[in-house]
């Protein structure tokens, strides 16, 4: 008689269970439940005031939850941070200025329970060439690179990034994300909040969409786009047209005109295009495509906003 081995149970990297956090009358995080697993790259999206920063603060143990449970690797956030399992690159807080880059990185390595060699950290963050520069002489993009070096000064298992590529040029951003892919290939989990939705689309295995502290969507970028339930339609009109008639096309959820180019969003593209020809118009360069992540994000959050009481 053969027996089947029981499946391996992996402790989640991050676990939120019915977490709530309020500041006075403002509910920043509302009944938030989510789980992150080893090796994932997860994007955290949401409009300003959605609760992204509050969620990261709770995750890192910088603020306590009012109710609910937050765990990292099956322990409290503070225990995970003290054990050196978490590295964070946050927007809040400044860098020590009257020191050189190498000195600051050396300090971070010295404080980490499982440090990497200083030169390795400098090279990984792409700041070896500015290691002897004073911190207060750095550009915004260079400061971001230094913050990344501090977040990865030791062998952690979770890297938390808040708007990590702000101030970086395109080349630096590509290099940064190449480095982050190396981190996840080594089994680390990366959670990043960003306003660059094209980055989330290209980089993230998973996308979390927050709005008013609630989790609206959780899935791959493709799943988030599908959740929006709309498609893009664009075309050119060579003759004069009645804009009001176009706005009356069925199933529209978005509409714009630029010169003679019309761009619309529809929840039933086939029916919309059929009705377009029914107006006696002859569209040129007609294109029908799925929404991009940015458009899907706007559609999902605007739909949720419309439900909110005035």
Order of alpha helices (4+ residues) and beta strands (2+ residues): beta-beta-beta-alpha-beta-alpha-beta-alpha-alpha-alpha-beta-alpha-beta-alpha-beta-beta-alpha-beta-alpha-beta-beta-alpha-beta-alpha
